[in-house]
């Protein structure tokens, strides 16, 4: 009897070891991005929605490509956000920035003026930094976060990390620019409060808070 019990215990230990080894193999085979987290988690804050993967369809800059508009971000992670002129114009029109659009008040006047300046420069002759418009009207600076968040949510951007990341000068190794973003939204009831945009490996690129009146 004791021999049979010892045999069963040994068998159970062997099965447990086998299961543990199998689990370790599975975990090792998963990409590091599987463990990456973007923004707050539901463990620490209520209202956090399930992360969404956004596929980027915006321009990736290559020699000979048509010129684009771009924005520089140097906050959580430094990067360039590239957007095609037609996508920028369409997004501005959705914000109501056309002369006969729905945007009203001081912000409406600012957006309409911005829209007119952008469209006057089309077709672009060279890559153009959108920050130059902030130098003409600093009220645009705070609004550019909303513009970037909208473009990123729709996947209308290309992300260029190269100007800001460290690399090995001997091998010229650099992490590839992301072709996807992880988007996490936080809600207060039915009201969206904030959005977080991360690379697949969890680097926070942009944190955008809605203005709630």
C-alpha positions as CSV (number, residue, x, y, z in Angstrom):
1,X,0.0,0.0,0.0
2,X,2.8,2.5,1.0
3,X,4.5,1.6,-2.3
4,X,1.4,2.4,-4.3
5,X,0.9,5.8,-2.4
6,X,4.5,6.7,-3.0
7,X,4.1,5.9,-6.7
8,X,1.0,8.0,-7.0
9,X,2.7,11.0,-5.2
10,X,5.7,10.7,-7.5
11,X,3.4,10.6,-10.5
12,X,1.6,13.8,-9.3
13,X,4.9,15.5,-8.7
14,X,6.0,14.6,-12.2
15,X,2.8,15.9,-13.7
16,X,3.1,19.2,-11.8
17,X,6.7,19.6,-13.0
18,X,5.6,18.9,-16.6
19,X,2.8,21.5,-16.4
20,X,5.1,24.1,-15.0
21,X,7.7,23.4,-17.7
22,X,5.0,23.7,-20.4
23,X,3.7,27.0,-18.9
24,X,7.3,28.4,-18.9
25,X,7.7,27.4,-22.5
26,X,4.5,29.1,-23.5
27,X,5.4,32.3,-21.6
28,X,8.8,32.4,-23.1
29,X,7.3,32.1,-26.6
30,X,5.1,35.2,-26.1
31,X,6.3,38.5,-27.5
32,X,7.3,41.0,-24.8
33,X,4.5,43.3,-26.0
34,X,2.0,40.8,-24.6
35,X,3.0,41.9,-21.1
36,X,3.2,45.6,-21.9
37,X,0.6,47.9,-20.4
38,X,-0.5,51.3,-21.7
39,X,-1.6,54.0,-19.2
40,X,-3.6,53.1,-16.1
41,X,-5.0,49.6,-15.4
42,X,-8.3,48.6,-14.1
43,X,-6.5,47.5,-10.9
44,X,-5.6,51.1,-10.1
45,X,-8.5,53.1,-11.6
46,X,-12.2,52.7,-12.4
47,X,-13.5,53.4,-15.9
48,X,-10.5,51.9,-17.8
49,X,-11.6,50.3,-21.0
50,X,-10.0,47.3,-22.7
51,X,-7.0,48.3,-24.7
52,X,-7.6,48.7,-28.5
53,X,-5.0,48.1,-31.2
54,X,-4.9,50.8,-33.8
55,X,-3.2,50.0,-37.2
56,X,-1.4,53.0,-38.6
57,X,-2.0,53.8,-42.2
58,X,-0.1,57.1,-42.2
59,X,3.0,57.9,-44.1
60,X,6.4,56.3,-43.3
61,X,9.0,58.6,-44.6
62,X,11.2,57.2,-47.4
63,X,13.4,59.0,-49.9
64,X,11.3,60.4,-52.8
65,X,7.9,60.2,-50.9
66,X,5.5,63.2,-51.3
67,X,5.9,65.9,-48.6
68,X,3.9,65.7,-45.4
69,X,3.0,67.7,-42.4
70,X,4.6,66.7,-39.1
71,X,4.5,67.4,-35.4
72,X,7.3,67.0,-32.9
73,X,6.6,65.5,-29.5
74,X,9.3,65.5,-26.7
75,X,7.4,64.5,-23.6
76,X,7.0,60.9,-22.5
77,X,8.9,59.6,-25.5
78,X,10.2,61.7,-28.3
79,X,8.8,61.1,-31.7
80,X,7.6,62.7,-35.0
81,X,4.0,62.4,-36.0
82,X,3.6,62.5,-39.8
83,X,0.3,63.1,-41.5
84,X,-0.6,63.4,-45.2
85,X,-2.0,66.8,-46.2
86,X,-5.3,65.4,-47.4
87,X,-5.8,63.6,-44.0
88,X,-5.0,66.7,-42.1
89,X,-7.4,68.8,-44.2
90,X,-10.2,66.3,-43.8
91,X,-9.7,66.1,-40.1
92,X,-9.8,69.9,-39.7
93,X,-13.1,69.9,-41.7
94,X,-14.5,67.3,-39.3
95,X,-13.6,69.7,-36.5
96,X,-15.7,72.3,-38.3
97,X,-12.8,74.5,-39.3
98,X,-14.0,75.4,-42.8
99,X,-15.1,79.0,-43.3
100,X,-18.7,77.8,-43.2
101,X,-18.0,75.1,-40.6
102,X,-19.7,74.6,-37.2
103,X,-16.7,75.8,-35.0
104,X,-17.7,79.0,-33.2
105,X,-16.3,81.5,-30.8
106,X,-12.6,82.3,-30.4
107,X,-11.6,78.7,-30.9
108,X,-13.7,78.5,-34.1
109,X,-11.9,81.6,-35.4
110,X,-8.5,80.1,-34.5
111,X,-9.3,76.8,-36.3
112,X,-10.7,78.5,-39.4
113,X,-7.6,80.7,-39.6
114,X,-5.4,77.6,-39.2
115,X,-7.4,75.7,-41.9
116,X,-7.0,78.6,-44.3
117,X,-3.3,78.8,-43.8
118,X,-2.8,75.1,-44.3
119,X,-4.9,74.9,-47.5
120,X,-3.1,78.0,-48.9
121,X,0.2,76.0,-48.8
122,X,-1.1,73.0,-50.7
123,X,0.3,71.3,-52.6
124,X,3.3,71.1,-50.2
125,X,6.7,71.6,-51.7
126,X,8.5,70.1,-48.7
127,X,7.9,68.5,-45.3
128,X,6.3,71.1,-43.1
129,X,6.4,71.5,-39.3
130,X,3.0,72.3,-38.0
131,X,4.6,74.1,-35.1
132,X,5.2,77.1,-37.4
133,X,1.5,77.9,-37.2
134,X,1.8,78.0,-33.4
135,X,4.4,80.7,-33.7
136,X,1.8,82.7,-35.6
137,X,-1.0,81.9,-33.2
138,X,0.0,80.4,-29.8
139,X,-3.7,79.4,-29.1
140,X,-3.1,76.4,-31.4
141,X,-0.5,74.9,-29.1
142,X,-3.0,73.5,-26.6
143,X,-5.3,72.3,-29.3
144,X,-2.6,70.3,-31.2
145,X,-2.9,67.6,-28.5
146,X,-6.6,67.1,-29.5
147,X,-5.7,67.1,-33.2
148,X,-2.9,64.5,-32.6
149,X,-5.1,62.3,-30.5
150,X,-7.8,62.3,-33.2
151,X,-5.4,61.5,-35.9
152,X,-3.8,58.7,-33.9
153,X,-7.2,57.2,-32.9
154,X,-8.1,57.0,-36.6
155,X,-4.7,55.5,-37.6
156,X,-4.0,58.4,-40.0
157,X,-0.4,59.0,-38.8
158,X,3.0,57.6,-39.3
159,X,5.3,57.5,-36.2
160,X,9.0,58.2,-36.5
161,X,11.1,57.3,-33.4
162,X,14.5,57.5,-35.1
163,X,15.4,61.2,-34.3
164,X,15.0,60.5,-30.6
165,X,16.1,57.0,-29.9
166,X,19.5,55.7,-28.9
167,X,21.2,53.4,-31.3
168,X,24.5,51.6,-31.7
169,X,26.6,53.7,-34.1
170,X,28.6,50.6,-35.1
171,X,25.7,48.4,-36.1
172,X,23.2,51.3,-36.6
173,X,20.7,49.2,-34.7
174,X,17.4,51.0,-34.1
175,X,14.0,49.8,-32.9
176,X,11.6,49.8,-35.9
177,X,9.0,52.5,-36.1
178,X,5.6,51.2,-34.8
179,X,3.0,50.1,-37.4
180,X,0.4,49.8,-34.6
181,X,-0.5,51.7,-31.4
182,X,-2.2,50.5,-28.2
183,X,-5.1,52.8,-27.2
184,X,-6.5,52.9,-23.7
185,X,-9.5,55.1,-22.9
186,X,-10.7,56.1,-19.4
187,X,-14.3,57.1,-18.8
188,X,-16.3,58.7,-16.0
189,X,-19.6,57.0,-16.5
190,X,-20.4,57.6,-20.1
191,X,-18.1,60.6,-20.4
192,X,-14.7,60.0,-22.0
193,X,-12.0,61.5,-19.7
194,X,-8.6,60.6,-21.2
195,X,-6.8,58.6,-23.8
196,X,-3.4,57.0,-23.7
197,X,-1.4,56.0,-26.8
198,X,1.5,53.6,-26.5
199,X,3.8,51.6,-28.7
200,X,3.2,47.8,-28.8
201,X,6.0,47.4,-26.2
202,X,4.3,49.8,-23.8
203,X,6.1,53.1,-24.3
204,X,3.7,56.0,-23.6
205,X,3.7,58.4,-26.5
206,X,0.8,60.7,-25.8
207,X,-1.6,61.2,-22.9
208,X,-4.6,63.2,-23.9
209,X,-7.3,64.6,-21.5
210,X,-10.6,65.8,-22.7
211,X,-11.9,69.2,-21.8
212,X,-15.1,68.6,-19.9
213,X,-17.4,71.6,-19.4
